[in-house]
């Protein structure tokens, strides 16, 4: 099926250097994932942490340091992909960045507003307006989490597991790891981790596959956290994001699966329903656009491709 241009481009998995076709490409893809993660983390983690320790400890400066860290992570990912895969990372193409980010920001804010509206209307949450206040702290945390986590979970894990084993294994592994990664957060439960896996793990991955870019997923992630923490003043994955426009307090008598408890609204049934609906819609659109079509075999590498399929424990997509 021919992809409609309004949905972006097919996701680029990588075809050269460490990911060249041939024997054990699935194993090379799995080995490249932690190497790429380590290199990216080393590039932005220690330097940005050191820079933060040298600058004044103000909200505005902290925001700038976190935003710079996100920018360095993007640059490090792009350079490592160019070096290891011999390609310009189309998932971070600059021309569609602004419109894709805008769509993602609007969608993320709208989804969280719908979730909080449902929780407030059902009496599960009481939302109290506090007044205007600084957004620096919440914005810095949202930008840092949105960029870095999308690079790791979607750009590295989902893409390279897809390269190794195909789309369904990629969705399953990236969603489970993303949900499990939140188990150490304050107020986390197994149900909260499951919610995160279904909401963000599936939905954000589906948006990446649909558009072929990470920008929309990054925008949704940033706006979701910012709207939840700064606009509504609710816990974000169990954490406090600082000052907020409102304060949202869950009914202490409401069951955890309905309110999310200390973890926050994203561990609520309302969030699961809203985000899963968007994720399913994105998956349907991606399938109709041909994003899950098996690529045509490469004639010059037929023997290697046959050998790779024989070596792989799962069918390669």
C-alpha positions in Angstrom: 0.0 0.0 0.0 1.3 3.4 -0.9 1.9 5.6 2.2 0.0 8.9 2.3 2.4 11.8 2.5 0.4 13.5 5.2 1.5 10.9 7.7 5.2 11.4 7.2 7.6 8.8 6.0 8.3 5.1 6.7 10.4 4.5 9.8 14.1 4.0 8.9 15.6 1.0 10.7 19.1 1.2 9.4 20.7 -0.8 6.6 24.4 -0.1 6.6 27.6 -0.6 8.6 26.7 -2.3 11.9 23.2 -3.0 10.5 24.1 -4.2 7.0 22.2 -7.1 5.7 23.7 -10.5 6.3 24.3 -13.1 8.9 23.4 -12.3 12.5 22.0 -8.9 11.7 19.5 -9.4 14.5 22.4 -10.0 16.9 24.3 -7.0 15.7 21.1 -4.8 16.1 20.7 -6.0 19.7 24.4 -5.3 20.4 24.2 -1.9 18.8 21.3 -0.8 21.1 23.3 -0.7 24.4 26.4 0.7 22.6 24.3 3.6 21.2 22.6 4.1 24.5 26.0 4.2 26.4 27.5 6.6 23.9 24.6 9.0 24.0 24.4 9.0 27.8 28.1 9.5 28.1 28.0 12.5 25.8 25.3 14.5 27.6 25.1 13.1 31.2 28.4 13.9 32.9 29.1 17.2 31.0 25.7 18.6 31.7 25.8 17.6 35.3 29.1 19.3 35.7 27.9 22.4 34.0 24.8 22.5 36.3 27.1 22.5 39.3 29.0 25.5 38.1 26.1 27.8 37.3 23.7 29.6 39.6 21.0 27.5 41.1 18.0 29.3 39.8 14.9 27.9 38.0 15.7 29.7 34.8 19.3 28.5 34.7 18.3 25.0 35.6 15.8 25.0 32.7 18.5 26.1 30.3 20.8 23.4 31.5 18.2 20.7 31.1 17.2 22.0 27.7 20.9 22.1 26.7 21.2 18.5 27.9 18.3 17.5 25.7 19.9 19.2 22.7 23.2 17.5 23.4 21.4 14.1 23.6 19.8 14.8 20.2 23.1 15.7 18.7 24.9 12.8 20.2 22.3 10.3 18.9 22.5 11.9 15.4 26.3 11.7 15.3 26.4 8.1 16.6 23.8 6.9 14.1 25.8 8.6 11.3 29.0 6.9 12.5 27.5 3.5 13.3 24.8 3.2 10.6 26.2 5.4 7.9 23.0 7.4 7.5 21.6 10.8 8.5 18.9 10.0 11.1 15.6 10.8 9.2 13.8 10.3 12.5 15.3 13.6 13.6 15.0 15.4 10.3 15.0 19.2 10.9 12.5 20.4 8.3 9.4 18.6 9.8 10.6 19.2 13.4 8.6 22.3 14.2 5.2 21.3 12.7 5.6 17.8 14.1 6.5 19.1 17.6 3.5 21.5 17.4 1.1 18.6 16.6 2.6 16.5 19.4 2.4 19.3 22.0 -1.2 20.0 21.1 -2.2 16.3 21.2 -0.4 15.7 24.5 -2.0 18.7 26.2 -5.4 17.8 24.8 -5.2 14.2 26.0 -4.2 15.1 29.6 -6.9 17.8 29.7 -9.5 15.1 28.7 -8.1 12.7 31.3 -8.2 15.4 34.1 -11.7 16.5 32.9 -13.0 12.9 33.2 -11.4 12.5 36.7 -12.8 15.8 37.9 -16.3 15.2 36.5 -16.4 11.7 38.1 -15.4 13.3 41.5 -12.2 11.3 41.6 -10.1 14.5 41.6 -10.7 17.9 43.0 -9.0 20.6 40.9 -8.3 24.0 42.6 -7.0 27.0 40.7 -4.0 28.6 42.4 -3.0 31.4 40.0 -0.1 32.1 37.7 3.4 31.0 38.6 6.7 30.2 37.1 6.9 27.3 34.7 10.7 27.0 34.5 11.1 23.9 36.7 8.2 21.9 35.2 9.2 22.8 31.7 12.8 21.8 32.2 11.8 18.4 33.6 9.3 17.9 30.8 11.7 18.7 28.0 14.5 16.6 29.5 12.2 13.6 30.0 10.4 14.0 26.7 13.6 14.1 24.6 15.8 11.7 26.4 13.2 9.0 27.0 11.9 9.1 23.4 15.5 8.8 22.1 16.1 5.8 24.3 12.8 4.0 24.2 11.6 4.7 20.7 14.7 5.7 18.8 17.0 3.0 20.2 15.0 0.2 21.8 11.9 0.1 19.5 13.8 0.7 16.3 16.6 -1.8 16.9 14.4 -4.5 18.3 12.2 -4.0 15.2 15.4 -4.3 13.1 16.2 -7.6 14.9 12.8 -9.3 15.3 10.1 -7.3 13.7 7.4 -4.8 14.8 5.4 -6.8 17.3 8.4 -7.8 19.3 9.6 -4.2 19.2 6.3 -2.9 20.6 6.2 -5.5 23.3 9.8 -5.1 24.4 9.8 -1.3 24.4 6.5 -1.0 26.1 7.4 -3.5 28.9 10.8 -1.9 29.5 9.2 1.6 29.6 6.6 0.5 32.1 9.1 -1.4 34.2 11.4 1.6 34.2 8.8 3.4 36.3 8.5 0.8 39.0 11.1 2.5 41.2 9.2 5.8 41.1 7.3 7.0 44.2 3.9 5.5 44.5 4.5 3.0 41.7 2.6 -0.2 41.6 2.4 -3.0 39.0 -0.8 -1.6 37.8 0.9 1.9 37.3 3.7 0.2 35.3 1.1 -1.6 33.2 -0.7 1.7 32.6 2.5 3.4 31.5 3.3 0.5 29.2 -0.1 0.7 27.5 -0.4 4.5 27.4 3.1 5.7 26.5 4.7 2.4 25.4 2.2 1.7 22.7 0.8 5.1 21.9 4.1 7.0 21.6 5.6 4.1 19.6 2.6 4.1 17.3 3.1 7.8 16.6 6.8 7.2 15.8 5.9 4.4 13.4 3.1 6.4 11.8 5.2 9.6 11.1 8.6 8.0 10.8 9.9 10.8 13.1 10.5 11.1 16.8 9.3 14.8 16.9 5.6 14.1 17.4 6.3 11.5 20.2 8.6 14.0 21.8 6.0 16.7 21.7 3.3 14.5 23.1 5.6 13.4 25.9 6.6 16.9 26.8 3.1 18.3 26.8 1.6 15.4 28.7 4.1 15.9 31.6 3.9 19.7 31.5 0.1 19.7 31.5 -0.2 17.1 34.2 2.4 18.7 36.5 2.3 22.5 35.8 -1.2 23.1 34.6 -3.1 20.7 36.9 -0.6 20.3 39.7 -0.8 16.5 39.8 2.0 14.1 40.4 3.9 13.1 37.3 4.9 9.4 37.5 5.0 9.9 41.3 7.2 13.0 41.2 6.7 16.7 42.0 7.4 19.1 39.2 7.4 22.2 41.2 5.0 25.2 41.2 1.7 24.8 39.3 -1.3 26.8 38.1 -3.7 24.5 39.9 -3.6 21.7 42.5 -5.3 18.4 41.8 -6.0 16.1 44.7 -7.3 12.6 44.4 -10.2 11.4 46.5 -8.5 9.3 49.2 -11.4 6.9 49.2 -11.2 6.3 45.4 -9.7 2.9 44.3 -6.1 3.2 43.0 -7.1 1.9 39.6 -9.5 4.8 39.3 -7.4 7.7 40.6 -3.8 6.5 40.1 -3.0 7.2 43.8 0.3 8.8 44.6 1.7 7.9 41.2 -0.7 10.4 39.6 -3.5 10.5 37.0 -1.5 8.6 34.4 -2.0 5.4 36.5 -5.8 5.9 36.2 -8.4 4.1 34.1 -9.2 7.3 32.4 -5.6 7.8 31.2 -5.5 4.2 30.0 -8.7 4.6 28.0 -7.7 7.9 26.4 -4.2 7.0 25.5 -5.0 3.5 24.3 -7.7 4.9 22.0 -5.1 7.3 20.5 -2.5 4.6 20.2 -4.9 2.2 18.5 -6.0 4.9 16.1 -2.3 5.6 15.3 -1.6 1.9 14.7 -4.6 1.6 12.4 -3.5 4.6 10.4 0.1 3.3 10.3 -1.1 -0.1 9.0 -3.2 1.6 6.3 -0.2 3.7 5.3 1.8 0.6 4.8 4.2 1.1 7.7 4.1 -2.6 8.7 4.6 -4.0 5.2 7.5 -6.4 4.9 10.3 -4.8 2.9 11.2 -6.2 -0.5 14.1 -8.6 -0.5 17.5 -7.3 -1.7 18.6 -9.4 -4.7 22.3 -9.0 -4.1 22.0 -10.2 -0.6 19.6 -13.1 -1.1 22.0 -15.7 0.3 22.9 -13.6 3.3 19.2 -12.8 4.0 18.3 -16.5 3.9 21.2 -17.3 6.3 20.1 -14.5 8.6 16.5 -15.7 8.8 17.8 -19.2 9.6 19.9 -17.8 12.4 17.3 -15.5 13.9 15.0 -17.0 16.6 12.2 -14.8 15.3 11.1 -13.7 11.8 12.8 -10.5 10.8 10.6 -7.6 9.5 
